[in-house]
Amino acid sequence: MKKYFAVILLLMTTFCLKAQPQRKYYTEVNLNKFVGEWVYTNGSTIFKITLMKEKFFVKGADLYMDMIRGNYTLTKDGKVIQSSSKDTTIRSGHLVDKNKSLKAITFSFLDLGRDSKSCKVLFELLEGDSNKAKWTLSNTEHIVVGNEHFDPTFSVPANMVLTKVN
């Protein structure tokens, strides 16, 4: 009797395991060229970002996909002005349009110097030099209600060319 019970339990466990849906994973090798440390220098101002590729779970779609995330440091006159210690200031990085170009990504950026204002960045590799990229920072769409004030400025450079150092 114990043998029959063991066999039935084994069969039920096997069927239950097979019934679990397999989540899809969409890997994006074209993001690898953006991974690394990028630096912009203007006099005594140094802006450095670190970009990483990570596997993210997309809840509603029940799948995994590669995305870019990272952090940044802004230094002036040798003093750190802003630094994101966690990899949360650069988020949700993905190719702009896989069908048109594999040399541009866009991502969300939290400007720590403006009370973690949410912005967006277009990050494009320069033609002929994959170790240089143009950074274009812009405001996200927003609604101003009543007498609220919206500060359209940024605490980091909005337009610059960064060089890959690592």
N, C-alpha and C positions, 0 to 999 in steps of 0.2 A: 504494500500500500504506500509506503514511504517513497518507493522508487517512482510510482505513478505520479504522486504528488510533486516530486522533484522535477520530473519530465514536464508536467503541465506548467509548473512555475517557470521553468526555463523557456518553454515555448512562449508563454505570455510575456515574459521580459523581453525576449527577442522581438516579438511583434510590436510591443510598445516602443522599443528603441527605434525600430524602423519607421514607425508612424510619425516620429518627430520630423518636422520639416527641415530641410537643409537650407540654411541661409546662404544667399548668393554673396559673393565678394567680388566687387569691381575694382581691380587694381589699376593704377594709372602710372605707368613707368615714365611718362612725359613730365611728371612733377619732379623727378629726381634732379633735373638740371637747376631747379630753384632752391634745393636744399643746401644749407650751409650758412656761413657768416658773411654778411654784406655790410660795407662801411662807406659812409659819406663823410668827408672832411671839408670844412670851410673855415680857414683860420684856426681859431682855438675851439671851434664847435665840432664835435664828433658825434655822429648818429650811427648806431650799429644795431642791426637786426639779425636774429638767428632764426632761420626757417627750418622746420622739420616736417617730414611726411609721416602721417599717422593713419592707422586704420580706424575709421569711425563707424559706429552703428547708427543707422538711420531707422528710428523707431517705426514710424508710420509705414515705411516701405519694407520693413523687416529684412534689411540687407546691410552689408558692410561695404564701405568704399574708402579710397584713399583721399585725404585732404591735407592741406598745409596748415600748420599752426606755428606759433613762435612767440618771441618776446623782443623787447628793444631796450636800449640804453641811450640816453642823451647826456653828453658830457660837455661842459663849457669851462674853459680855463682850467682844465684838469680836475674839475669838481663834477661829480655825478649829480645831475639835476633831476633826472627821472630814470627809473629802472623798474622793469616789471620782473619780479623774482619768479613768478610762475609763468607758464606758457599759455597765458590767457589773453594777452593784449592783441595778438594776431590770431584770427580764427577763421575757419570755414574757407580756406583757400582752395580754389579750383581753377581749372583752365577757363578762360573767358569764352572761347568758342572752339571746341575741338575740331570742327569742320573747316574753320578758316585759318586758325593759327595755333601752333603749339608753343609759341614764344611769349605768351601773356597769361598771367593769372590775376585774379581779383580776390580780395579778402577783406574781412571786417577788421578794423583797427580801433582800439580804445586809446584815446589821447589822455594819458594820465594827467597831463598839465592843464587839462580843461575838465576836471572832475569826471574823468573816464567817459568823455563824450564819444559816442559811437560814430565812426567815420568809415569810409570805404577807400580802398587803395587799388589802383591799377598798376601792376608791376610787370614791365615789359623788358625782355632781353633785347639789347641793342643789336641791330643787324651787323653781322661780321665780328662781333665780340661777345661770346656767351658769358664772359666774366664781368660784364657791365649791364646794369639794368636801370631803366627809368622808373622812378617812383612818382606817381601822381595821386595826391591825397585830396579827397573831396568830401563834402558833407553828405550825409544821407538825407533822404527826404524827411521832412518833419512838419508838424503843425504847431503854430503858435496860437495859444488860446488867451483871449483877454489882453492883459497888460504884460504877459510874460515876455521876457527878453531872451533872444537866441543869439549867442555869440558865434558868428560864422568863422572866427579865426582859429588857428591851430597853434599849439606850443612847439611843434616840430616842423621842419621845412615841408612845404606842400609839394614842391617840385624839385627833384634832385636826381643825380645819377650816382648809384651806388656801385662799388667794386667788390666782387667776390674775393674774400681773403682766405677762406677755408672751406 
